Amino acid sequence: MYKFSLTKILLFSVAINSVFIKKSVAAYNTNNFERFLRTKNRNVPFKMIYDWNIITGSILYSSIAKSFNGNMYVGSFDQKLYAFDNKGSILWSFYTEGAIYSSPFVDKNGIIYFGSTDKKLYAIYPNGKKKWEFLTNGDIYSSPIVDQYGTVYVGSNDGNLYAVSDNGIKKWEFKTNAPIYSASPSIDKLGNIYIGSNDNKLYSINKNGVKNWEFETEGFVYSSPDFAKDGTIYFGSYDSNIYALNPNGTKKWQYKTGRMIYSSPKVDQNGTIYIGSYDHKLYAMNPDGTKKWDFECGGTVYSKPQINRFGNILIGSFDYKVYEISPEGKLIWNYKIGGPIYSNILTGENDAFYVSGFDHKIYAFKKKYDLLPSID
């Protein structure tokens, strides 16, 4: 009887320890999953999972914008702004009288702003009803941005940068010497607004509409600047150069790429600058102007690089592909959709990402990682 009881106790103890070990291993794997993904060895096993697509009526130049409630918005060449959710359901569409190149901007209240080639800047409520419209004297290809006070800034083909109040009333306009064809405004931490123009210049303008300075390149400036922590301003030009400017507008450095630059730059938390070029390459630049690396795609890179939670860079290319590239310049994966990609990638929750293409479609993808061992 004693031996039988001892045997039962030993078996019970082994069983309890086995369960504890399994839970400990699972907890260890879960806790170290993110740490593992962030290591320099990013050859991580995963599967790309196609989730859904939405078909619009025409080509999509517009990038996708996301609201705080998770709903997303994109403009189409079919003259409509579409609202959709993360399940792939269209919630509503808003019709304008022109093609939409402009990417929407969503403010903290959920109001959606975008421009159209009907020469109007629109403000739309989250339910798809128009709040107001503002008429310029030229087609709007530029994408708007909203500052912390609710002022909306947008460029127009009439050559003006417009500042519009949150109730649709013009505050001021700033005249450049040529159309603002595709450049979109950026705002620095001091509230200064930056805009490029087809007069080959980048302008810095204060919040009252007064010019701080201008910097002339030798090509159109379609690129929208991004900023380093020290205030350095980065942008590209059709003269094929990446430029770094001091906050006062003087040149810090320039770097010549193989062809024109349409893409806007993105600066990561470590100060590395990423920007695409017509020469099919994504460039990673050090803050001192030396090249860190370049990565060659199969087509022009118009897309502004985006950085996901792992520090990897996401871009689209005219070779129909989405790329994820490590901070060391190594390909992690690519995925081919049905048409060229002009727009920026939107990252979402749980590593989902969304992209619009020239094949009239909005795509949603998810990643599935196969890292955790089976514990039976």
N, C-alpha and C positions, 0 to 999 in steps of 0.2 A: 504493500500500500504506500509505504514511504517512497520507494523508488518510482512508483507510478506518479505520485504527486510531484516529485522533484522533476520528473521528465516533463510533465505538463507545464510546470513553472518555467523550465528552460525553454520549451517550445514557445510559450507565451512571450517570454522575454525576447527571443529571436524575432518573433513576429512584430512586436512593438518597435524593436530597434530597426527592423527592415522598413517599417512605415516611416519612422523618424528620418532614416537615411534618404528615403525617396523624397520626402518633403524638403529635406535640407538641400538635396541636389537640385530639385526643382526651383527652390528659392534662390540658390546660388546662380543657376542659369538665368533666371528672370532678372535678378539684380545686376548681373554682369552682361546682359544682352546689349544694353546701350553702350557700355564700356567697350565691349568687343567691336561693335560697329564703328566706334570712334577711333580705333587704332589705325595706324598707318597702313596696315595690310587690309585693304578694303575689298579684297576678292571674296565678297560675302555671297554665299549661295542663296538665291531667291528666285522667285518666279514672277514674271510680269503677268498681271491679271487684267485683261480687258474688261472693263465694267459696263460701259454703255456709250452710245453717241446720240446726239441730237442733230437732225438735218435742218438747216435753215434754207432760205431761198436763193442764196448766192454766196460769193466769196467772202471770207472773214479776214479782214485786216486787223480788226479790233482785238485787243487783249481782253481777257476776262477779268472782271472785278468782283470782289466778294463783300457782302454786307456782314455786320455783326451777328445777324440772325442765321447766317449760313447760306442765304440765297445768293445767286450769282447772276451777273449781267454781262451781255456782250452785244455789240452792234454788228450789223451785217450790211453788205453791199445791196441787199434787197430792200433797204431803207427802213429796216425795223431794228429797234432795240428789244432784245429778248431777256426775259427773266426766267430762271430755271432753278431747280433745287438739286441737292447732291444725289438724288435718285434718278435723275435724268428726265424729270417731268417739267414741261414748259408751263410756267405759271401765268404769264401774260406776254404780250408783245405790244410795243408802242410804235406807231407809224409816223415817219417824218416824210418830207418831200424831197429828200436827197439821199444819196448813198452815205453810209456811216463808216468812215475810216477811224474816227476818234474812239479811243478807249474810254469807257466810263470811269468816273470816280465816285465813290460812295462816302458821304460824310458821316459824322458820328450820330446823326439823327436818322440815317438810312436814306437820305435824299440822294438820288442818282443824277449826276451831271455828265453831259456828253455833248459833242458838236456834230453837225451834219453838213453835207455839201449844199443844203438849202440855205446856208449862211447863218444858221441859228445855233445858239447855245441853249440847251434844254435843261430844266430841273424837273425831275419826275419823283412823285411820292412812291413809297415802297409798294403801294397797291396798283401802280401803273398809270395813275392819273397825273396829268400835267400840273405842276405847280406854277411854272412860268416859262417863258421863252424870251431870249434876248437876240435881237437881230444885229449882225455885223454887215460889213460891205463886201465880204468875200466868203468863199467856201471855207469851212472849218475842217481841216484834217488833224489839227493839233488836239491833244488830249488835255482836258482841264485838270487843275489841282485846286484844292481848297485849303486855306490857311487856318490857324487855330481860332481866328475870329469869325470865320464863316465867309470870308471874301473868296470869290471864285476867280481864278486867272486862266485865260485861254488865249491862244494865238489864232490869227485869222489870215487868210490869203490876201487880205487887204493891207497887210504889212503891219498891223497893230497888235500889240498885247493889250488885252482888255482886263480890267479889274471890275467885277460885278458883285454887288452886295447880295446877301442871301435872300433878298426879296426881288431880285432881278433888275435892280436899278444900277446903271453905270456909275462907278465911282471915278474912274479915270481911264484914259487910253494912252499908250506909249507907242510912238511911231518909229518903226525901223525904215530902212531905205529900200526894202524889197519884200516880196511876200514871205510870210511865215508859213511855209508850205506844210511841213510835217513836224517841226520841232515843238516839243511840249515844255511848258515851264517847270522849273524846279524851285524849291524854297529852302534856304539854309536856316540854321538854328537861330539866326538873328532876324529872320523875317524878310531878308532880301530875296527878290525874285530874279531868276536867270532864264533867258530865252535866246535861242539861236535864230538866225534869219538867213534868207537866201542872199543877203548882202555880204555874206561870208563872215559875219561877226557874231560873237557871243556878247550879250548885254547883261549887266547887273543893274537892277532897278530897285530902289527902296520902296517900302510899303505905301508911300505917298505918290508914287509914279514918277519920281525924279531919278534920272540916270546917275548911278555911282561911277561907272566906267564902261568902256567897251573894249573888246579885244578882237583884232582882225586876224583871220586866217587866210588861206588862199583857196578856199572852197566853201560850198554851202555848209551851214551848220544845222544838221537835223538832229544831232545827238543832244539828249537832255542831261545836264551835268549831275554828277553825284559828288559827295563831299567826304573828306577824311575827317578824323576827329580834331586835327589841328587846323581845320578850315580850308585846306587845299581843295581846289576845284578841278575835277577831271571831266573831260569831254572829248569827243572825236569830231573830225571834220572830213569833208569830201576831198580835202587835199591829202588824204591818207594818213594823217598824223593823229596820234593821241596826245592831248595837251594836259599839262598840269600847271595851274595858275595859283599864285598866292592870293590871299583874300583881297588884296588891293588891286588885282587885275594884271599884275606883272607876271611874266612867264617864269616858271620854275624849271620846266623841261618839256621837250617834245620827243616823240618816238615815231619813226616812220614805219608803217605797215606796208604790205604788198599792194593794197588797193584802197579805194575810198572807204570811209567809215560812215555808216548810217546808224549803227547800233549805239545805244546809250550804255555807259559804264555802270558797274556795280562794285562797291568797295566792301570788302568783308571786315569782320571785327579785328583782324590782324593787320589791316591796312593794305592788303593785296587788292589790286584793281583788275577787274575782268571786263573785257570788251570784245565784241565781234567785229569782223571786217568783211568786205567784199572779196577778199582773197581766200575766203572759205575757212578762215582760222578764228579760233577763240584765243585771245591773248591774256596772259596773266602777267601783270607788271608789278615790280617792287615799288615802294614809295619813292625811291631815289631815281626812278626812270629806267632802270635796267630790266630787261626781260627775264622773267622767272621761267616761263615756258610758253609754248603755243601748242594748240591742239587743232588738227586739221579735220574739218568736216567735208562732206561731199558737195556742199553748195554754199552760197552766200549766207552769212549770219546777220540778219536784221534784228533778231530778237535780243532784248536786254537780258543778260544773264541773271538768273535767280539762284539764291543759295538756300538749300534745305536745312533741316535741323541737324544733319550730320556734317554740315560744312561743305557738302558737295555742290557742284554747279550744274544747273539745268538750263539748257538752251534749245531752241528750235532752229532748223536750217531749211534752206530752200531745196535740200536734197530729200525732203519729205520726212526727215527724222527728228525725233526728240533724243537728246543726249544727256546722260548724267556722267559728270567727269569729276574725279577726285581732286582735292586741293594740290595734289602732286602732278596733275595733268594726265592722269591715266583714265582710260575709258572704263566705266563701271557697267553701263549698258546703253543700248540705243534701241529705239522702236520706230518703225516706219508706219506712217499713217497714209492717207490717200491723196495727199497733195502737199505743195510747198507750205512752209510755216514762216509767217511774217511776224506773228505776235509773240508776246512774252508768255512764259509758262506760269500758271497759278498753282501754288502748292496748297494742300488742304490738310485736314485732320487725318491721322492714321496713315500718313505717307501717301495719301491720294494726290494725284495731280491732274490738272485740266489744261487742255490746249485747243485752240481754234485753228482751222486750216483753210487753204484755198479750195478744198474739196467740198465746201459748204458746211462742214461738220464741226461740232464741238465734241471732243473726246474726253472721257474720264478713264483713268487707270488707277490700279491699286498694286501694291507690292505685297507679296507673301514670302516671308522668310522661312527657311527650313534649317534653323540652327539648333533648336532644342532637341536633345535625344529623347527617344521614347522611354518612358519609365512605366513598366507594367506592374 
